[in-house]
Amino acid sequence: MALARKYRLNRKDLNYVLRQGKTVRNSFFFIRFLKNETGFLRIAVIVSAKILKRAILRNRLKRICTEIIRSGHFLEKSYDLVITATLSIVDKTSKEIKKDLEETIKKIFSQ
């Protein structure tokens, strides 16, 4: 199930976070983030065609990431996140992705 519209970044805010946001990098993701005034988390997940050639795989990875955010009870945090996949994510299982993404997001929220 997709995230509700209010939890997704629009193009203008996405570009603002990409330009002005702080950066955290881990083994699978490159995450830019900013605090926001909305009172809830807004995200965008970017998976380049250079990383995964097939759209089916790109969309699957996006669904995995959004589900991790939803199930991890992160939506009540007041941040904008832009999650960009890196090349090292190609052959990883969803469990590895979940562990890595949750650790990184918790690190962001503890700052």
C-alpha positions in Angstrom: 0.0 0.0 0.0 1.4 3.4 -0.9 2.0 6.2 1.5 -0.7 8.8 1.9 -0.1 11.9 -0.2 0.6 14.1 2.9 3.6 11.9 3.7 5.2 12.3 0.3 7.5 15.2 -0.7 6.3 17.3 -3.7 8.9 18.4 -6.3 9.5 21.8 -4.9 10.2 20.5 -1.3 12.2 17.6 -2.7 14.6 20.0 -4.5 14.8 22.2 -1.4 15.9 19.2 0.7 18.4 18.0 -1.9 20.0 21.5 -2.0 19.8 22.5 1.7 19.6 19.2 3.6 22.1 17.5 5.8 23.5 14.2 4.6 23.9 10.8 6.1 25.5 7.9 4.2 25.4 4.2 5.0 26.2 1.1 3.0 23.0 1.0 1.0 21.6 4.5 1.1 22.4 8.2 0.8 19.9 10.1 2.9 19.4 13.9 2.9 17.2 15.3 5.6 15.8 18.5 7.1 13.5 19.3 10.0 10.1 20.6 8.8 7.2 22.5 10.3 4.4 20.1 9.3 4.5 17.9 12.4 4.9 14.7 10.4 7.5 12.9 8.3 7.5 13.4 4.5 9.7 11.2 2.3 10.8 10.6 -1.2 12.6 7.5 -2.4 14.9 7.7 -5.4 16.2 4.7 -7.2 18.1 5.4 -10.4 17.8 3.3 -13.5 21.6 3.1 -13.3 21.3 1.2 -10.1 18.4 -1.2 -11.1 17.7 -1.4 -14.8 14.2 -2.9 -14.5 11.3 -0.7 -13.3 9.8 -3.7 -11.5 12.9 -3.9 -9.3 13.1 -0.1 -8.8 9.4 0.0 -7.7 9.9 -3.0 -5.4 12.8 -1.3 -3.6 10.7 1.9 -3.2 7.8 -0.2 -1.7 10.2 -1.9 0.7 11.6 1.5 1.9 8.2 3.1 2.4 6.9 0.0 4.2 9.9 0.2 6.6 9.1 3.8 7.3 5.5 3.0 7.9 6.0 0.0 10.1 8.8 1.6 12.1 6.4 4.2 13.5 8.6 7.0 12.1 5.7 9.0 10.6 5.1 11.1 13.7 8.6 12.7 13.4 8.8 16.2 11.9 11.4 15.7 9.1 11.7 15.6 5.4 13.8 12.7 4.1 15.1 12.0 0.6 16.3 8.4 0.5 18.6 7.6 -2.5 19.7 4.0 -3.2 23.3 3.2 -3.9 24.8 0.6 -6.1 25.6 -1.7 -3.2 21.9 -2.4 -2.7 21.5 -4.5 -5.8 21.9 -8.1 -4.4 20.6 -7.4 -0.8 17.6 -9.1 0.9 14.8 -7.0 2.3 15.9 -8.0 5.8 19.3 -6.5 5.2 17.8 -3.4 3.7 15.3 -3.0 6.6 18.1 -3.3 9.3 20.3 -0.8 7.5 17.6 1.8 6.8 16.1 1.6 10.4 19.5 2.1 12.0 20.2 5.1 9.8 16.8 6.7 10.4 17.1 6.3 14.1 20.6 7.9 13.9 19.0 10.9 12.0 16.2 11.3 14.6 18.7 11.2 17.5 20.6 14.2 16.2 
